[in-house]
């Protein structure tokens, strides 16, 4: 006949085994993961610990997949390794401490790393889960002009460019210019400034030259941007 003492001992052995199973399940986790599991675990149950671990790992895989897809979409292969930590300390500090809503103008000679610097910042925004869009200036104009040929609604396209949290316009002022080009860029930047959404622009032209090319109105808007000259050797040679 089983005594109360024996039943108590058997029950304690089961609890000890459950505790051992839990320790084995979480022994491979990093310290921060361990804290997450402990906070989630409400009962002394090995199955609950295992399920919590599996859920955490699945969430991590999902986040990595989404991040990978967003990087692949907006980071061209040439710049896929661009990273904020590659920038010099002073430049990195200026970029990471500027007001979130402020625009950024990176200007300088061809090949000195303006686009690489901008793409490093774009990667940072993506890892911070900020939605981004990137277009060269020429691509942007082609996107707008396609509306004239039944390729979409111009106002809807402009509004979408105003609304995206982070917009990168690469190589401003490249190619031929027109009153339409000036007005399109002005409307987009105006709308983004009003909504406190940052715009990143690269250009071979200085702020003064951009004002001469595009006019005083656009030049005035760009004075609200953080303008940084990127110097150095032509890395394309």
URFEN-V996226 format. One record per pair of residues at least 6 apart in sequence whose ideal C-beta (glycine too) atoms are under 7 Angstrom apart, sorted by the first residue. I is the first residue (numbers start at 0). J is the second residue. D is the distance in whole Angstrom. If there is no record, write none. Layout:
BEGIN
i: <I/I>
j: <J/J>
d: <D/D>
END
This chain:
BEGIN
i: <14/17/17/17/20/21/21/24/24/24/24/25/25/25/25/28/32/35/36/36/36/36/39/40/40/40/66/66/69/70/70/73/73/73/73/74/74/74/78/78/78/81/81/81/81/82/82/83/83/83/83/83/85/86/86/93/94/97/97/99/100/100/100/101/101/101/102/102/102/102/103/103/103/103/103/104/104/104/104/104/104/105/105/105/105/105/105/106/106/106/106/106/106/107/107/107/107/108/109/109/110/110/110/110/111/111/111/111/111/112/112/112/113/113/114/114/116/117/117/117/117/120/121/121/121/124/124/125/129/129/130/130/130/131/131/132/132/133/133/134/134/135/135/136/136/136/136/136/136/137/137/139/140/140/142/143/143/143/145/146/146/146/157/157/160/160/161/161/161/161/164/165/166/166/167/168/168/169/170/170/171/171/171/171/172/172/172/172/176/181/181/181/184/184/185/185/188/188/189/191/192/192/202/204/206/206/206/209/209/209/210/210>
j: <43/43/44/45/45/45/48/45/48/49/52/33/36/48/52/36/55/55/48/51/52/55/51/47/48/51/125/126/125/122/125/121/125/131/133/118/121/122/114/115/118/115/118/119/122/119/122/91/119/120/122/123/119/116/119/227/120/103/225/197/195/196/197/197/224/225/197/198/223/224/197/199/200/224/225/200/202/206/221/224/226/113/116/117/201/227/229/202/204/205/206/226/228/113/228/229/230/203/203/233/233/234/235/236/229/230/231/233/234/229/231/234/201/229/169/201/229/167/169/199/201/199/131/133/167/131/165/131/164/165/163/164/165/165/167/163/166/167/169/142/168/169/170/168/169/170/171/172/173/173/174/168/180/183/156/153/156/183/151/152/153/156/186/187/166/187/187/190/191/194/196/197/191/198/199/198/200/201/201/202/200/201/202/209/202/204/209/212/212/213/214/217/213/217/216/217/198/220/220/198/220/223/209/212/218/221/226/217/218/221/217/218>
d: <7/6/7/5/4/5/4/7/5/5/6/6/5/6/6/7/6/6/7/5/6/7/5/6/6/6/7/7/5/7/6/6/7/5/5/6/7/6/7/6/4/5/4/4/6/6/6/6/5/7/7/5/6/6/6/7/6/7/5/7/4/7/6/6/7/6/6/4/7/4/7/5/7/6/5/5/7/7/6/5/4/5/6/6/5/6/6/5/6/6/7/7/6/6/5/4/6/7/6/7/4/5/4/7/5/6/5/7/7/6/6/6/4/5/6/6/6/6/7/5/5/6/6/6/6/5/5/6/5/5/6/5/7/4/7/5/6/4/7/7/6/5/5/6/7/5/5/7/5/6/5/6/6/7/6/6/6/5/6/6/4/6/6/6/6/5/6/4/6/6/6/6/7/5/4/7/5/5/6/7/5/7/4/7/6/5/6/5/6/5/6/7/7/7/6/5/6/5/7/5/6/6/6/6/7/6/5/7/6/6/7/3>
END
